[in-house]
Amino acid sequence: MIGQHYIVTGGTSGLGLEIVKQLLEKGVFVTVIARNESKFNDIDFGSYQSKVTMVHCDLQNREAIANITSTIKYPINGLIYSSGLGYFKSVTHHSTEEMIETYDVNLISFNLLYNVLRPYFSKNASIVSISSQAAFVTQANAAHYGASKAALNAVLNALRIEESQFHFMAVNPGPIKTPFHEKADPSLKYAQKYETVMIDPQQLAKDILIGIIKRKREINQPKWMHSLLKIYQLAPRTFEQWLTPLFKNKS
Ligand SMILES: NC(=O)c1ccc[n+]([C@@H]2O[C@H](COP(=O)([O-])OP(=O)(O)OC[C@H]3O[C@@H](n4cnc5c(N)ncnc54)[C@H](OP(=O)(O)O)[C@@H]3O)[C@@H](O)[C@H]2O)c1
């Protein structure tokens, strides 16, 4: 990957930030697309500082996305779309703004950004979207989050067939130890309950870089969760009826 150029969204926090750091360690030039300039400026990239730049863009601003290529260097060898959010609350408790923000940032803006960056992708570029195991299961209090991630996977899977000149990889993690939870559930009840099984973002970032190098199509972690969800998918409505409390663990 030495000397390549990657674009990373969500690179100011959590998993995205870990990915940026590890790309830099591999000798990659990184452009972080972020909405919060001071947050980016506060990050210490040490000796890699000159290899990372930030392009300002709020991923809810469609005009800013449409105009982004004027400020981005090309060619682009990869896009890692790690920006995302969710609100762990019932469908009726989501405000209109929260619902739209969830679909905008998790789904629509991936599509918009992909379309504007596409002409600048190198041959065989890697496009990675950070989705979630929530894409595979019905969950009370995470309906819009799960729906946005299921749709994101559907789009990526179709792109893999439509645009076979590129490498597409969907990353579907269970809970990760990141600031995501402070917004999803400010009471931190969910984060505290699942702290012991949370994925280490540093290790996941490492696995993602290996996945890019090996041209994997999917990363599903933790493996036990993905296997259980495969069984669940054999009779989802029945399991939801029999084991209802398990599908309400985000309340
Ligand atoms: N943490 C988990 O348990 C978990 C589990 C499964 C999947 N995921 C997925 O993993 C990905 C990374 O999340 P994370 O855990 O690293 O969360 P995080 O620490 O909260 O990071 C989310 C990133 O998205 C950026 N972002 C949000 N809204 C944006 C907007 N409108 N414009 C530009 N950037 C925006 C944030 O920027 P600001 O710093 O400016 O807010 C931040 O850099 C997300 O797609 C998430 O859905 C997370």
The ligand as a MOL file (V3000), in Angstrom:
LIG
                    3D

  0  0  0     0  0            999 V3000
M  V30 BEGIN CTAB
M  V30 COUNTS 48 52 0 0 0
M  V30 BEGIN ATOM
M  V30 1 N -19.2670 1.4910 17.7300 0
M  V30 2 C -20.0460 0.4620 17.4670 0
M  V30 3 O -20.5080 -0.2600 18.3730 0
M  V30 4 C -20.3680 0.1130 16.0450 0
M  V30 5 C -20.8670 -1.1820 15.7690 0
M  V30 6 C -21.1310 -1.5380 14.4560 0
M  V30 7 C -20.8930 -0.6270 13.4440 0
M  V30 8 N -20.4190 0.6150 13.7330 0 CHG=1
M  V30 9 C -20.1940 1.5390 12.6140 0
M  V30 10 O -18.8140 1.8310 12.5740 0
M  V30 11 C -18.6250 3.0970 11.9230 0
M  V30 12 C -17.6430 3.9080 12.7500 0
M  V30 13 O -18.2800 4.2830 13.9490 0
M  V30 14 P -17.4790 4.5030 15.2990 0
M  V30 15 O -17.8590 3.4310 16.2150 0
M  V30 16 O -16.0660 4.7650 15.0090 0 CHG=-1
M  V30 17 O -18.2290 5.8420 15.8060 0
M  V30 18 P -17.6850 7.2910 16.1680 0
M  V30 19 O -16.4710 7.1880 17.0180 0
M  V30 20 O -18.8690 8.0180 16.7200 0
M  V30 21 O -17.2590 7.9190 14.7630 0
M  V30 22 C -18.2200 8.3220 13.8170 0
M  V30 23 C -17.5660 9.2430 12.8230 0
M  V30 24 O -18.5580 9.6530 11.8630 0
M  V30 25 C -18.4340 11.0530 11.6850 0
M  V30 26 N -19.6840 11.6860 11.2760 0
M  V30 27 C -20.9120 11.5580 11.8300 0
M  V30 28 N -21.7870 12.3710 11.2250 0
M  V30 29 C -21.0970 13.0350 10.2550 0
M  V30 30 C -21.4390 14.0230 9.3000 0
M  V30 31 N -22.6950 14.5120 9.2130 0
M  V30 32 N -20.4760 14.4740 8.4590 0
M  V30 33 C -19.2090 14.0130 8.5450 0
M  V30 34 N -18.8140 13.0810 9.4400 0
M  V30 35 C -19.7600 12.6000 10.2840 0
M  V30 36 C -18.0470 11.5610 13.0590 0
M  V30 37 O -17.5620 12.8670 12.9520 0
M  V30 38 P -17.6630 13.8800 14.2240 0
M  V30 39 O -16.4700 13.5180 15.0450 0
M  V30 40 O -17.6080 15.2270 13.6150 0
M  V30 41 O -18.9540 13.5900 14.9170 0
M  V30 42 C -17.0050 10.5140 13.4380 0
M  V30 43 O -15.7520 10.8390 12.8680 0
M  V30 44 C -20.0080 3.7200 11.8070 0
M  V30 45 O -20.4770 3.5460 10.4980 0
M  V30 46 C -20.8560 2.8930 12.7600 0
M  V30 47 O -22.2140 2.8450 12.3660 0
M  V30 48 C -20.1450 1.0040 15.0000 0
M  V30 END ATOM
M  V30 BEGIN BOND
M  V30 1 1 1 2
M  V30 2 2 2 3
M  V30 3 1 2 4
M  V30 4 1 4 5
M  V30 5 2 4 48
M  V30 6 2 5 6
M  V30 7 1 6 7
M  V30 8 2 7 8
M  V30 9 1 8 9
M  V30 10 1 8 48
M  V30 11 1 9 10
M  V30 12 1 9 46
M  V30 13 1 10 11
M  V30 14 1 11 12
M  V30 15 1 11 44
M  V30 16 1 12 13
M  V30 17 1 13 14
M  V30 18 2 14 15
M  V30 19 1 14 16
M  V30 20 1 14 17
M  V30 21 1 17 18
M  V30 22 2 18 19
M  V30 23 1 18 20
M  V30 24 1 18 21
M  V30 25 1 21 22
M  V30 26 1 22 23
M  V30 27 1 23 24
M  V30 28 1 23 42
M  V30 29 1 24 25
M  V30 30 1 25 26
M  V30 31 1 25 36
M  V30 32 1 26 27
M  V30 33 1 26 35
M  V30 34 2 27 28
M  V30 35 1 28 29
M  V30 36 1 29 30
M  V30 37 2 29 35
M  V30 38 1 30 31
M  V30 39 2 30 32
M  V30 40 1 32 33
M  V30 41 2 33 34
M  V30 42 1 34 35
M  V30 43 1 36 37
M  V30 44 1 36 42
M  V30 45 1 37 38
M  V30 46 2 38 39
M  V30 47 1 38 40
M  V30 48 1 38 41
M  V30 49 1 42 43
M  V30 50 1 44 45
M  V30 51 1 44 46
M  V30 52 1 46 47
M  V30 END BOND
M  V30 END CTAB
M  END
